[in-house]
Structures are given as structure tokens and as C-alpha cells.
Amino acid sequence: MLFAAYQPFLNEPLENDGKDSFYKYIAYLDRLPSFELTEEEIKYIEKMSSPFDMKTLKDINQAKLDAIESPENWMKDNEDAISSYESYKNSEEYQNSMMKQI
């Protein structure tokens, strides 16, 4: 899923100024603490992500690209979804969920 999320951005050649940023970003990622999941967390993520097929991931990526190209329109078009998401993120259900822990 991680590859599918970033795949649309990996097909573009980097310009010279982009190469510097790329190497700085890689150095930053290399310095992050290791990220290890427990077996229980892995199973949870697999269960939660199993409904996503490549077509769904491509649709999600296209929506991300659309949001980047026109953030004002995306915010306006998704106002209700954003509000619902914010409410969920502040809910007791989410605050006590395994996804919040991960």
C-alpha cells in the first residue's frame, strides 16, 4: 500500500533543485527512529487494508493529485467529509483504537 500511495509521484524525473531536496529527504528518513509493529498491529493493518485493491488505490491517488492541483476546490467539495473525519478523530472510539496507537 505504501508503494501504491506514492507510485504516481515516482514517475517524474527530478530537476536539479529537486535532486537536492530528494537527498535531504532521504537523509531525514534515514535518521528517523525504527518503526516496528507488533504481530497484532500487523494483523490489524492487514485486516483494515484488505478491501483495497489496486483500482481503489489508483482512485485514491487520483483524488490526492486533484487535491494538490486545486486545494480550494478539493476543500469545498469535501467539506462534509473533512468535518466527519475531524469529528471521528476526536471521538472516544478513535482515541481508544489500535489505529490511534499505531
Secondary structure, 3 states (H helix, E strand, C coil): CHHHHHHHHCCCCCCHHHHHHHHHHHHHHHHCCCCCCCHHHHHHHHHHHCCCCHHHHHHHHHHHHHHHHCHHHHHHHCHHHHHHHHHHHCCHHHHCCHHHHC
